[in-house]
Amino acid sequence: MTFFIGTDEAGYGPNLGPLVITATAWQFPDGTTAEQGWELLQDSICQTAPKSDEKLQVADSKQVYASGRSIEPLERAVLSAMRQFSHSPTSLLKLGSAICNAAFQQHYHSEPCPPPNPVSLPLKAGAASIAASSRCLSEALTSADARLVGLRSRIVYPTEFNQLVTEAGSKGKVLSAETLQLVAELLEEHAPEAALVICDKHGGRNRYDELIADAFGGEFVFRQEEGRQLSRYRLNQFEFRFQTKAEEHLPVALASMISKYIREVAMMEFNAYWADLVPDLKPTKGYPVDAARFLDDIDEIRRRHGIDTDTIWRCR
């Protein structure tokens, strides 16, 4: 079998809400290239809006969901993938507990803005449609002799985000370090003889060899190529690619969608907390200009409740 890992993030740019990073791990028949994943699973997955109710759209999350559009296609794909591991989360807490590290629950409960009522999942996708799509995906994987073997996410809330950035010196280093930690965990868990790891480029960074070495105990990393479009490295039998438009590969596209879905639900809970305290408060997605407006709108109540700005406002 050929082992692939794809990674992507959501929430790198905003000042409010968490940074979410996800890695997905797949096994395809020996000799399959990263680009052939779509063809293998074409009976269940397509990159554009499917005509069949059972098929899933899996692509760059920005193509699947944006403001003003239904979150149903994004949600159905994410929850169908999670059902491959018998996960049917009914809340963000349960979703994070299923695919994040053991520290997630502690970070979730220590956040200063718990919603008055946790958001209930699924949001829009019906249970029957999720079950049908999940079954279709399972059958397509079996038919193709392929497997989705791992989903792993990291949800970094503002308090921890600010601490990590202070220690690392930049949010770019935090993104890279946390991404590669997820990769290391999946490789350790599944112990493949060889693997191809595909990551979306981290901001404007072109060099990653030292970061890979740090994540893998200081092992020597061979630098194969570095540039604006693609940087490639080899560590033993593992190849690492950091490239632009990495979502053209199935493992990265699904990672993008899972990260996006988690962040959307997290922002729903964040907005629900403040809407319960501030009448007629306009919700926010957390991006810089609107985030500043939102922070100003909640300022009086925030001070009254003794919530430190550093616990909700990301420093970078």
FIGU-641436 format. One line per 8 residues: number of its first residue (from 1); their letters; for each residue y, z, x of N, C-alpha, C. Coordinates in nm, 3 decimals. Layout:
FIGU-641436
NUM> a> Y Z X Y Z X Y Z X; ... $
END
This chain:
FIGU-641436
1> mtffigtd> -0.119 0.000 0.084 0.000 0.000 0.000 0.125 0.000 0.088; 0.232 -0.062 0.038 0.363 -0.061 0.105 0.449 0.046 0.038; 0.507 0.133 0.119 0.581 0.248 0.067 0.731 0.222 0.080; 0.802 0.236 -0.033 0.947 0.214 -0.035 1.018 0.338 -0.087; 1.134 0.367 -0.029 1.224 0.469 -0.083 1.361 0.405 -0.099; 1.424 0.426 -0.213 1.560 0.379 -0.236 1.650 0.496 -0.271; 1.773 0.497 -0.222 1.866 0.607 -0.250 2.001 0.554 -0.296; 2.068 0.633 -0.377 2.206 0.602 -0.417 2.269 0.728 -0.475 $
9> eagygpnl> 2.401 0.723 -0.492 2.475 0.839 -0.540 2.564 0.803 -0.658; 2.613 0.907 -0.725 2.718 0.893 -0.826 2.812 1.010 -0.809; 2.943 0.983 -0.818 3.040 1.091 -0.808 3.091 1.117 -0.669; 3.086 1.018 -0.582 3.138 1.036 -0.447 3.290 1.042 -0.446; 3.355 0.964 -0.533 3.500 0.954 -0.532 3.576 1.059 -0.612; 3.521 1.114 -0.721 3.597 1.205 -0.807 3.635 1.338 -0.741; 3.732 1.405 -0.801 3.771 1.540 -0.759 3.708 1.648 -0.845; 3.660 1.610 -0.963 3.598 1.706 -1.055 3.453 1.667 -1.078 $
17> gplvitat> 3.369 1.767 -1.103 3.229 1.741 -1.131 3.147 1.727 -1.004; 3.015 1.718 -1.020 2.928 1.718 -0.903 2.912 1.582 -0.837; 2.873 1.586 -0.711 2.819 1.469 -0.642 2.670 1.472 -0.667; 2.615 1.359 -0.712 2.471 1.351 -0.741 2.409 1.243 -0.653; 2.303 1.277 -0.585 2.232 1.185 -0.497 2.087 1.181 -0.541; 2.028 1.063 -0.544 1.889 1.050 -0.587 1.812 0.958 -0.493; 1.686 0.990 -0.474 1.593 0.904 -0.401 1.472 0.879 -0.489; 1.428 0.754 -0.495 1.305 0.720 -0.568 1.204 0.663 -0.470 $
25> awqfpdgt> 1.077 0.695 -0.488 0.972 0.650 -0.397 0.868 0.569 -0.474; 0.827 0.458 -0.415 0.735 0.363 -0.480 0.627 0.319 -0.384; 0.512 0.285 -0.438 0.407 0.218 -0.363 0.380 0.082 -0.429; 0.388 -0.024 -0.350 0.360 -0.159 -0.396 0.241 -0.212 -0.317; 0.171 -0.312 -0.370 0.059 -0.370 -0.296 0.100 -0.414 -0.156; 0.006 -0.403 -0.063 0.032 -0.436 0.076 0.091 -0.576 0.088; 0.197 -0.588 0.166 0.260 -0.717 0.187 0.375 -0.747 0.094; 0.396 -0.661 -0.006 0.507 -0.680 -0.100 0.639 -0.651 -0.029 $
33> taeqgwel> 0.737 -0.737 -0.048 0.870 -0.713 0.009 0.954 -0.632 -0.089; 1.063 -0.577 -0.040 1.151 -0.497 -0.126 1.205 -0.580 -0.242; 1.230 -0.709 -0.217 1.288 -0.796 -0.320 1.188 -0.831 -0.431; 1.059 -0.813 -0.406 0.957 -0.855 -0.502 0.923 -0.750 -0.606; 0.986 -0.633 -0.597 0.958 -0.528 -0.694 0.988 -0.571 -0.837; 1.097 -0.644 -0.854 1.135 -0.690 -0.987 1.027 -0.780 -1.047; 0.977 -0.872 -0.966 0.876 -0.966 -1.014 0.747 -0.894 -1.050; 0.709 -0.796 -0.970 0.586 -0.721 -0.998 0.590 -0.653 -1.135 $
41> lqdsicqt> 0.707 -0.602 -1.170 0.719 -0.521 -1.292 0.799 -0.592 -1.402; 0.800 -0.724 -1.399 0.883 -0.800 -1.493 0.838 -0.783 -1.639; 0.716 -0.738 -1.663 0.671 -0.714 -1.800 0.735 -0.590 -1.861; 0.794 -0.506 -1.775 0.853 -0.381 -1.824 1.000 -0.366 -1.789; 1.044 -0.430 -1.679 1.179 -0.407 -1.627 1.251 -0.539 -1.606; 1.379 -0.543 -1.642 1.463 -0.658 -1.610 1.601 -0.609 -1.570; 1.675 -0.692 -1.499 1.805 -0.651 -1.448 1.918 -0.672 -1.548; 1.894 -0.753 -1.649 1.992 -0.775 -1.755 1.942 -0.710 -1.884 $
49> apksdekl> 2.027 -0.707 -1.985 1.988 -0.644 -2.112 1.862 -0.711 -2.167; 1.756 -0.635 -2.191 1.629 -0.694 -2.235 1.631 -0.736 -2.382; 1.551 -0.836 -2.412 1.537 -0.879 -2.552 1.434 -0.794 -2.625; 1.337 -0.742 -2.552 1.235 -0.656 -2.610 1.282 -0.512 -2.613; 1.251 -0.442 -2.722 1.291 -0.302 -2.735 1.216 -0.211 -2.638; 1.100 -0.257 -2.591 1.020 -0.174 -2.503 1.058 -0.192 -2.356; 1.118 -0.304 -2.321 1.154 -0.327 -2.182 1.279 -0.248 -2.144; 1.291 -0.221 -2.016 1.400 -0.140 -1.965 1.494 -0.224 -1.880 $
57> qvadskqv> 1.624 -0.198 -1.893 1.720 -0.258 -1.801 1.737 -0.163 -1.683; 1.706 -0.212 -1.564 1.724 -0.135 -1.442 1.807 -0.219 -1.347; 1.923 -0.167 -1.313 2.017 -0.240 -1.226 2.117 -0.139 -1.173; 2.216 -0.188 -1.101 2.327 -0.102 -1.061 2.378 -0.030 -1.186; 2.390 0.101 -1.180 2.426 0.180 -1.299 2.554 0.132 -1.364; 2.647 0.078 -1.284 2.774 0.030 -1.341 2.753 -0.092 -1.430; 2.644 -0.165 -1.409 2.613 -0.280 -1.494 2.547 -0.235 -1.624; 2.477 -0.122 -1.619 2.402 -0.075 -1.735 2.489 0.010 -1.827 $
65> yasgrsie> 2.579 0.089 -1.768 2.661 0.179 -1.851 2.802 0.189 -1.796; 2.898 0.184 -1.887 3.038 0.207 -1.854 3.105 0.266 -1.978; 3.223 0.325 -1.960 3.296 0.384 -2.072 3.314 0.282 -2.184; 3.293 0.326 -2.306 3.306 0.239 -2.421 3.176 0.172 -2.461; 3.072 0.185 -2.377 2.941 0.129 -2.409 2.842 0.242 -2.435; 2.734 0.211 -2.503 2.634 0.312 -2.533 2.560 0.353 -2.407; 2.531 0.480 -2.397 2.456 0.532 -2.284 2.306 0.515 -2.305; 2.266 0.465 -2.421 2.124 0.457 -2.456 2.040 0.379 -2.355 $
73> pleravls> 2.080 0.259 -2.310 1.996 0.187 -2.213 1.977 0.263 -2.082; 2.084 0.326 -2.034 2.076 0.405 -1.913 1.981 0.523 -1.933; 2.000 0.594 -2.043 1.920 0.712 -2.071 1.773 0.677 -2.090; 1.745 0.572 -2.163 1.607 0.535 -2.191 1.532 0.501 -2.062; 1.600 0.430 -1.971 1.536 0.395 -1.844 1.509 0.520 -1.760; 1.607 0.608 -1.752 1.591 0.729 -1.671 1.481 0.818 -1.727; 1.484 0.843 -1.857 1.385 0.933 -1.917 1.246 0.870 -1.921; 1.239 0.737 -1.930 1.109 0.670 -1.922 1.049 0.684 -1.784 $
81> amrqfshs> 1.134 0.675 -1.680 1.085 0.696 -1.544 1.038 0.840 -1.526; 1.111 0.935 -1.581 1.072 1.075 -1.566 0.941 1.106 -1.638; 0.914 1.034 -1.745 0.789 1.056 -1.818 0.668 1.013 -1.737; 0.687 0.931 -1.634 0.575 0.894 -1.548 0.523 1.017 -1.474; 0.604 1.122 -1.469 0.565 1.247 -1.405 0.548 1.359 -1.508; 0.535 1.319 -1.635 0.518 1.414 -1.746 0.640 1.504 -1.764; 0.759 1.455 -1.727 0.883 1.529 -1.748 0.954 1.474 -1.872; 0.983 1.562 -1.967 1.061 1.523 -2.086 1.172 1.626 -2.104 $
89> ptsllklg> 1.273 1.624 -2.018 1.376 1.728 -2.019 1.459 1.727 -2.146; 1.489 1.845 -2.195 1.571 1.860 -2.316 1.710 1.913 -2.283; 1.740 1.933 -2.155 1.872 1.981 -2.113 1.891 1.943 -1.967; 2.016 1.951 -1.921 2.045 1.924 -1.781 1.975 2.026 -1.691; 1.969 2.150 -1.734 1.903 2.253 -1.656 1.756 2.218 -1.635; 1.689 2.173 -1.740 1.548 2.139 -1.728 1.529 2.010 -1.648; 1.622 1.915 -1.662 1.613 1.791 -1.585 1.626 1.823 -1.436; 1.729 1.900 -1.402 1.751 1.935 -1.262 1.637 2.018 -1.206 $
97> saicnaaf> 1.582 2.107 -1.286 1.471 2.190 -1.241 1.348 2.106 -1.210; 1.335 1.992 -1.279 1.218 1.906 -1.261 1.226 1.824 -1.133; 1.345 1.777 -1.095 1.351 1.682 -0.982 1.444 1.725 -0.869; 1.501 1.845 -0.877 1.586 1.895 -0.768 1.515 2.005 -0.690; 1.577 2.051 -0.582 1.515 2.156 -0.503 1.527 2.291 -0.574; 1.463 2.391 -0.516 1.453 2.521 -0.581 1.588 2.589 -0.600; 1.688 2.549 -0.521 1.820 2.613 -0.529 1.902 2.563 -0.647; 1.856 2.458 -0.716 1.938 2.400 -0.822 1.973 2.501 -0.931 $
105> qqhyhsep> 1.875 2.574 -0.978 1.901 2.668 -1.089 2.007 2.770 -1.049; 2.001 2.819 -0.926 2.101 2.915 -0.879 2.240 2.854 -0.882; 2.254 2.732 -0.830 2.384 2.666 -0.830 2.432 2.638 -0.972; 2.342 2.596 -1.059 2.378 2.566 -1.198 2.433 2.691 -1.267; 2.363 2.802 -1.252 2.403 2.925 -1.322 2.527 2.990 -1.259; 2.556 2.958 -1.133 2.671 3.020 -1.068 2.800 2.942 -1.088; 2.792 2.823 -1.150 2.913 2.746 -1.176 3.003 2.822 -1.274; 3.135 2.816 -1.255 3.226 2.897 -1.337 3.255 2.839 -1.475 $
113> cpppnpvs> 3.199 2.721 -1.508 3.234 2.655 -1.634 3.110 2.622 -1.717; 3.033 2.722 -1.758 2.915 2.694 -1.840 2.958 2.645 -1.978; 2.892 2.543 -2.033 2.932 2.493 -2.165 2.901 2.596 -2.274; 2.978 2.596 -2.383 2.949 2.690 -2.492 2.808 2.672 -2.545; 2.762 2.546 -2.547 2.624 2.514 -2.583 2.578 2.403 -2.489; 2.470 2.424 -2.413 2.424 2.318 -2.323 2.400 2.187 -2.398; 2.433 2.076 -2.334 2.412 1.946 -2.395 2.263 1.923 -2.414; 2.225 1.880 -2.534 2.085 1.857 -2.567 2.046 1.714 -2.533 $
121> lplkagaa> 1.932 1.698 -2.468 1.880 1.567 -2.432 1.756 1.535 -2.516; 1.735 1.406 -2.547 1.818 1.291 -2.511 1.945 1.283 -2.595; 2.044 1.212 -2.540 2.173 1.199 -2.607 2.169 1.095 -2.719; 2.119 0.975 -2.687 2.121 0.864 -2.782 1.985 0.798 -2.802; 1.904 0.797 -2.698 1.775 0.730 -2.706 1.678 0.810 -2.794; 1.610 0.741 -2.884 1.514 0.807 -2.971 1.385 0.839 -2.897; 1.320 0.946 -2.941 1.195 0.987 -2.876 1.090 0.877 -2.882; 1.084 0.806 -2.995 0.984 0.700 -3.009 1.011 0.585 -2.912 $
129> siaassrc> 1.140 0.549 -2.896 1.173 0.438 -2.806 1.147 0.476 -2.660; 1.175 0.601 -2.624 1.146 0.647 -2.488 0.996 0.643 -2.463; 0.918 0.689 -2.561 0.773 0.689 -2.546 0.719 0.547 -2.530; 0.772 0.453 -2.610 0.726 0.315 -2.604 0.761 0.250 -2.470; 0.885 0.273 -2.425 0.928 0.216 -2.297 0.852 0.278 -2.181; 0.826 0.407 -2.189 0.751 0.475 -2.084 0.608 0.421 -2.077; 0.549 0.398 -2.192 0.413 0.343 -2.196 0.411 0.202 -2.139; 0.511 0.122 -2.174 0.522 -0.015 -2.123 0.536 -0.015 -1.971 $
137> lsealtsa> 0.618 0.077 -1.918 0.636 0.088 -1.774 0.505 0.129 -1.707; 0.436 0.225 -1.764 0.310 0.271 -1.709 0.207 0.159 -1.703; 0.200 0.080 -1.810 0.105 -0.031 -1.815 0.141 -0.138 -1.712; 0.271 -0.163 -1.694 0.314 -0.264 -1.597 0.282 -0.219 -1.455; 0.302 -0.090 -1.427 0.269 -0.036 -1.295 0.119 -0.050 -1.267; 0.038 -0.017 -1.366 -0.108 -0.027 -1.350 -0.150 -0.171 -1.328; -0.095 -0.262 -1.408 -0.128 -0.404 -1.398 -0.091 -0.460 -1.261; 0.020 -0.414 -1.206 0.068 -0.464 -1.077 0.008 -0.389 -0.959 $
145> darlvglr> -0.077 -0.291 -0.987 -0.131 -0.205 -0.882 -0.017 -0.142 -0.801; 0.083 -0.096 -0.874 0.200 -0.033 -0.814 0.214 0.108 -0.870; 0.291 0.190 -0.801 0.310 0.327 -0.846 0.453 0.373 -0.820; 0.507 0.445 -0.915 0.630 0.521 -0.893 0.584 0.661 -0.857; 0.600 0.700 -0.731 0.535 0.822 -0.684 0.630 0.940 -0.665; 0.763 0.917 -0.669 0.852 1.029 -0.647 0.993 1.006 -0.696; 1.050 1.109 -0.758 1.192 1.112 -0.796 1.248 1.241 -0.741; 1.356 1.233 -0.667 1.415 1.354 -0.610 1.567 1.342 -0.615 $
153> srivypte> 1.635 1.443 -0.671 1.781 1.440 -0.680 1.842 1.564 -0.617; 1.966 1.550 -0.582 2.047 1.661 -0.527 2.177 1.663 -0.605; 2.204 1.773 -0.675 2.326 1.787 -0.754 2.415 1.888 -0.682; 2.526 1.840 -0.627 2.614 1.925 -0.545 2.740 1.955 -0.626; 2.747 2.075 -0.682 2.863 2.116 -0.760 2.981 2.149 -0.667; 3.104 2.151 -0.722 3.224 2.164 -0.637 3.225 2.281 -0.539; 3.179 2.399 -0.582 3.182 2.514 -0.491 3.101 2.486 -0.366; 2.978 2.440 -0.385 2.893 2.409 -0.270 2.945 2.287 -0.195 $
161> fnqlvtea> 2.994 2.188 -0.268 3.049 2.068 -0.206 3.159 2.104 -0.106; 3.252 2.189 -0.149 3.363 2.228 -0.061 3.314 2.303 0.062; 3.213 2.386 0.044 3.156 2.459 0.158 3.092 2.362 0.258; 3.015 2.266 0.206 2.946 2.170 0.292 3.046 2.081 0.367; 3.151 2.037 0.297 3.252 1.952 0.360 3.325 2.028 0.470; 3.357 2.154 0.445 3.424 2.236 0.546 3.337 2.248 0.671; 3.208 2.268 0.651 3.116 2.283 0.765 3.097 2.150 0.839; 3.086 2.039 0.764 3.056 1.909 0.825 3.180 1.839 0.877 $
169> gskgkvls> 3.295 1.866 0.815 3.419 1.802 0.857 3.456 1.678 0.777; 3.362 1.626 0.699 3.393 1.510 0.614 3.291 1.501 0.502; 3.333 1.444 0.388 3.238 1.429 0.278 3.138 1.317 0.306; 3.175 1.223 0.393 3.083 1.117 0.431 2.960 1.174 0.502; 2.982 1.270 0.591 2.870 1.333 0.661 2.783 1.413 0.563; 2.846 1.473 0.464 2.770 1.547 0.363 2.681 1.451 0.285; 2.738 1.339 0.241 2.660 1.241 0.167 2.540 1.193 0.249; 2.563 1.157 0.373 2.455 1.106 0.458 2.349 1.212 0.484 $
177> aetlqlva> 2.392 1.333 0.515 2.297 1.440 0.547 2.211 1.475 0.426; 2.273 1.486 0.309 2.198 1.523 0.189 2.106 1.409 0.145; 2.151 1.285 0.162 2.067 1.170 0.129 1.943 1.167 0.217; 1.962 1.183 0.346 1.850 1.176 0.439 1.757 1.296 0.425; 1.809 1.407 0.378 1.723 1.522 0.351 1.627 1.490 0.237; 1.676 1.424 0.133 1.588 1.382 0.023 1.480 1.288 0.074; 1.520 1.193 0.160 1.424 1.098 0.217 1.319 1.173 0.298; 1.362 1.267 0.380 1.269 1.342 0.463 1.169 1.421 0.378 $
185> elleehap> 1.217 1.477 0.268 1.128 1.552 0.178 1.022 1.462 0.117; 1.062 1.342 0.074 0.965 1.250 0.014 0.865 1.199 0.116; 0.912 1.171 0.237 0.821 1.124 0.341 0.723 1.234 0.382; 0.770 1.356 0.387 0.680 1.467 0.421 0.578 1.490 0.310; 0.623 1.479 0.185 0.534 1.504 0.072 0.423 1.399 0.063; 0.458 1.272 0.084 0.361 1.165 0.063 0.296 1.115 0.192; 0.355 1.145 0.305 0.299 1.113 0.436 0.246 0.970 0.448; 0.329 0.870 0.417 0.283 0.731 0.434 0.271 0.695 0.582 $
193> eaalvicd> 0.184 0.599 0.612 0.172 0.554 0.751 0.298 0.481 0.795; 0.358 0.409 0.701 0.482 0.335 0.728 0.565 0.333 0.600; 0.694 0.311 0.616 0.781 0.309 0.497 0.908 0.231 0.528; 0.965 0.174 0.421 1.097 0.111 0.428 1.190 0.194 0.341; 1.296 0.244 0.400 1.396 0.324 0.330 1.522 0.241 0.317; 1.567 0.220 0.192 1.686 0.140 0.167 1.792 0.228 0.102; 1.907 0.238 0.166 2.016 0.320 0.115 2.140 0.234 0.094; 2.213 0.263 -0.012 2.342 0.200 -0.029 2.434 0.250 0.083 $
201> khggrnry> 2.519 0.162 0.135 2.610 0.200 0.243 2.691 0.324 0.203; 2.713 0.414 0.298 2.788 0.537 0.274 2.933 0.518 0.314; 3.015 0.478 0.216 3.155 0.454 0.245 3.170 0.343 0.347; 3.258 0.362 0.444 3.280 0.262 0.547 3.197 0.284 0.672; 3.102 0.376 0.668 3.022 0.408 0.786 2.929 0.293 0.823; 2.921 0.262 0.951 2.829 0.161 1.000 2.719 0.218 1.090; 2.741 0.338 1.144 2.644 0.396 1.237 2.575 0.519 1.175; 2.440 0.520 1.180 2.365 0.625 1.114 2.255 0.686 1.203 $
209> deliadaf> 2.239 0.638 1.326 2.125 0.682 1.406 2.125 0.832 1.432; 2.240 0.889 1.464 2.246 1.032 1.491 2.216 1.113 1.364; 2.261 1.065 1.249 2.235 1.134 1.124 2.086 1.131 1.089; 2.021 1.018 1.114 1.877 1.010 1.091 1.804 1.106 1.184; 1.843 1.107 1.309 1.780 1.197 1.405 1.795 1.343 1.363; 1.912 1.381 1.317 1.936 1.518 1.271 1.843 1.556 1.156; 1.817 1.461 1.065 1.734 1.488 0.948 1.586 1.496 0.983; 1.550 1.441 1.099 1.409 1.437 1.137 1.383 1.508 1.270 $
217> ggefvfrq> 1.448 1.621 1.285 1.417 1.709 1.397 1.454 1.657 1.533; 1.553 1.568 1.541 1.599 1.520 1.669 1.513 1.410 1.730; 1.422 1.352 1.652 1.338 1.244 1.705 1.423 1.123 1.743; 1.373 1.046 1.839 1.448 0.931 1.888 1.451 0.821 1.783; 1.569 0.765 1.758 1.588 0.660 1.659 1.629 0.532 1.731; 1.557 0.422 1.706 1.589 0.294 1.765 1.693 0.222 1.679; 1.803 0.188 1.739 1.909 0.115 1.670 1.877 -0.035 1.678; 1.859 -0.099 1.561 1.822 -0.240 1.559 1.938 -0.332 1.525 $
225> eegrqlsr> 2.027 -0.285 1.441 2.139 -0.369 1.395 2.243 -0.280 1.331; 2.370 -0.306 1.358 2.478 -0.230 1.295 2.592 -0.323 1.260; 2.636 -0.318 1.136 2.746 -0.404 1.095 2.798 -0.365 0.959; 2.898 -0.438 0.915 2.964 -0.406 0.788 2.870 -0.424 0.669; 2.783 -0.525 0.676 2.693 -0.554 0.564 2.562 -0.477 0.574; 2.512 -0.457 0.695 2.379 -0.399 0.712 2.369 -0.325 0.845; 2.310 -0.205 0.838 2.274 -0.130 0.959 2.126 -0.095 0.947; 2.047 -0.124 1.055 1.902 -0.103 1.050 1.857 -0.018 1.169 $
233> yrlnqfef> 1.758 0.068 1.140 1.707 0.160 1.242 1.556 0.175 1.224; 1.490 0.217 1.332 1.348 0.246 1.324 1.321 0.383 1.384; 1.242 0.461 1.310 1.196 0.592 1.355 1.045 0.594 1.338; 0.972 0.586 1.447 0.826 0.571 1.441 0.793 0.449 1.354; 0.720 0.468 1.246 0.684 0.355 1.159 0.773 0.346 1.035; 0.887 0.413 1.039 0.978 0.411 0.926 1.101 0.326 0.960; 1.131 0.230 0.874 1.252 0.150 0.890 1.357 0.199 0.791; 1.479 0.216 0.838 1.591 0.260 0.755 1.693 0.147 0.747 $
241> rfqtkaee> 1.732 0.112 0.627 1.837 0.013 0.606 1.951 0.076 0.526; 2.071 0.060 0.575 2.192 0.099 0.501 2.268 -0.030 0.476; 2.279 -0.071 0.352 2.336 -0.202 0.325 2.427 -0.202 0.203; 2.518 -0.297 0.199 2.602 -0.316 0.081 2.518 -0.379 -0.028; 2.554 -0.351 -0.152 2.484 -0.406 -0.268 2.334 -0.377 -0.262; 2.299 -0.259 -0.218 2.158 -0.222 -0.207 2.090 -0.213 -0.343; 2.169 -0.204 -0.450 2.111 -0.194 -0.584 2.037 -0.322 -0.625; 2.044 -0.426 -0.543 1.965 -0.545 -0.571 1.815 -0.518 -0.553 $
249> hlpvalas> 1.783 -0.403 -0.494 1.645 -0.361 -0.477 1.609 -0.257 -0.584; 1.494 -0.273 -0.645 1.452 -0.186 -0.755 1.458 -0.037 -0.722; 1.405 0.010 -0.608 1.409 0.154 -0.581 1.551 0.210 -0.576; 1.645 0.132 -0.526 1.784 0.177 -0.518 1.849 0.173 -0.656; 1.820 0.069 -0.734 1.879 0.056 -0.867 1.841 0.174 -0.955; 1.714 0.213 -0.953 1.673 0.328 -1.034 1.738 0.456 -0.983; 1.751 0.471 -0.852 1.820 0.589 -0.796 1.965 0.593 -0.844; 2.030 0.477 -0.847 2.167 0.467 -0.895 2.178 0.514 -1.039 $
257> miskyire> 2.082 0.472 -1.122 2.086 0.505 -1.265 2.059 0.654 -1.290; 1.965 0.710 -1.216 1.936 0.852 -1.234 2.058 0.936 -1.194; 2.119 0.901 -1.081 2.238 0.974 -1.037 2.350 0.964 -1.141; 2.371 0.845 -1.193 2.476 0.823 -1.292 2.450 0.904 -1.419; 2.327 0.903 -1.465 2.293 0.974 -1.588 2.315 1.125 -1.572; 2.268 1.179 -1.461 2.286 1.322 -1.437 2.434 1.358 -1.434; 2.513 1.279 -1.364 2.656 1.310 -1.355 2.723 1.300 -1.491; 2.688 1.199 -1.571 2.747 1.186 -1.704 2.719 1.310 -1.788 $
265> vammefna> 2.596 1.358 -1.785 2.561 1.478 -1.863 2.636 1.600 -1.807; 2.645 1.610 -1.677 2.717 1.723 -1.615 2.864 1.723 -1.657; 2.926 1.604 -1.663 3.066 1.596 -1.704 3.083 1.628 -1.852; 2.984 1.595 -1.934 2.988 1.633 -2.075 2.992 1.785 -2.088; 2.911 1.852 -2.008 2.909 1.998 -2.014 3.040 2.057 -1.961; 3.092 2.000 -1.854 3.219 2.046 -1.799 3.332 2.030 -1.900; 3.340 1.913 -1.963 3.444 1.889 -2.063 3.427 1.979 -2.185; 3.303 2.006 -2.224 3.278 2.091 -2.341 3.327 2.234 -2.316 $
273> ywadlvpd> 3.311 2.282 -2.193 3.358 2.416 -2.161 3.509 2.427 -2.181; 3.583 2.331 -2.125 3.729 2.340 -2.132 3.782 2.305 -2.269; 3.715 2.215 -2.341 3.758 2.180 -2.477 3.747 2.300 -2.570; 3.654 2.390 -2.541 3.637 2.510 -2.622 3.751 2.608 -2.599; 3.824 2.593 -2.488 3.933 2.685 -2.454 4.072 2.627 -2.477; 4.083 2.494 -2.464 4.214 2.428 -2.473 4.214 2.329 -2.589; 4.288 2.358 -2.696 4.290 2.270 -2.813 4.342 2.130 -2.777; 4.277 2.028 -2.834 4.320 1.888 -2.820 4.319 1.840 -2.675 $
281> lkptkgyp> 4.237 1.901 -2.593 4.227 1.859 -2.452 4.156 1.725 -2.442; 4.218 1.631 -2.372 4.156 1.502 -2.349 4.051 1.516 -2.239; 3.928 1.470 -2.262 3.824 1.483 -2.159 3.855 1.397 -2.038; 3.784 1.425 -1.929 3.806 1.352 -1.804 3.674 1.307 -1.745; 3.679 1.198 -1.667 3.564 1.155 -1.588 3.570 1.215 -1.448; 3.686 1.274 -1.415 3.698 1.343 -1.287 3.757 1.263 -1.173; 3.796 1.137 -1.199 3.852 1.055 -1.091 3.996 1.095 -1.062; 4.043 1.071 -0.939 4.164 1.136 -0.886 4.286 1.147 -0.977 $
289> vdaarfld> 4.339 1.036 -1.030 4.463 1.044 -1.107 4.443 1.126 -1.234; 4.338 1.093 -1.310 4.315 1.167 -1.434 4.269 1.309 -1.407; 4.203 1.331 -1.296 4.161 1.467 -1.261 4.282 1.558 -1.240; 4.387 1.504 -1.179 4.510 1.582 -1.159 4.574 1.616 -1.292; 4.573 1.519 -1.384 4.625 1.544 -1.520 4.546 1.654 -1.587; 4.413 1.647 -1.577 4.325 1.744 -1.641 4.349 1.883 -1.583; 4.360 1.891 -1.451 4.381 2.021 -1.387 4.512 2.083 -1.433; 4.613 2.000 -1.453 4.742 2.050 -1.502 4.728 2.098 -1.646 $
297> dideirrr> 4.651 2.025 -1.728 4.633 2.061 -1.869 4.561 2.194 -1.887; 4.471 2.227 -1.794 4.392 2.350 -1.809 4.449 2.465 -1.725; 4.561 2.443 -1.657 4.609 2.537 -1.558 4.630 2.678 -1.614; 4.697 2.686 -1.728 4.727 2.818 -1.785 4.600 2.894 -1.820; 4.508 2.826 -1.888 4.382 2.891 -1.927 4.297 2.924 -1.805; 4.297 2.834 -1.707 4.220 2.859 -1.585 4.266 2.987 -1.517; 4.399 3.004 -1.506 4.453 3.124 -1.443 4.419 3.248 -1.526; 4.429 3.235 -1.657 4.402 3.348 -1.746 4.257 3.395 -1.734 $
305> hgidtdti> 4.166 3.300 -1.712 4.023 3.333 -1.700 3.982 3.364 -1.557; 4.078 3.359 -1.464 4.048 3.396 -1.326 3.956 3.300 -1.254; 3.964 3.171 -1.288 3.880 3.070 -1.224 3.956 3.009 -1.107; 3.904 3.027 -0.989 3.967 2.974 -0.869 3.960 2.822 -0.868; 4.070 2.758 -0.830 4.074 2.611 -0.826 3.964 2.555 -0.737; 3.933 2.622 -0.627 3.834 2.572 -0.532 3.693 2.564 -0.591; 3.670 2.633 -0.702 3.537 2.631 -0.762 3.519 2.515 -0.859; 3.628 2.444 -0.890 3.615 2.329 -0.979 3.676 2.200 -0.919 $
313> wrcr> 3.766 2.217 -0.821 3.835 2.101 -0.762 3.778 2.073 -0.623; 3.725 1.952 -0.606 3.664 1.916 -0.478 3.774 1.880 -0.376; 3.757 1.931 -0.256 3.861 1.917 -0.154 3.875 1.776 -0.100; 3.774 1.692 -0.118 3.781 1.554 -0.069 3.734 1.458 -0.179 $
END
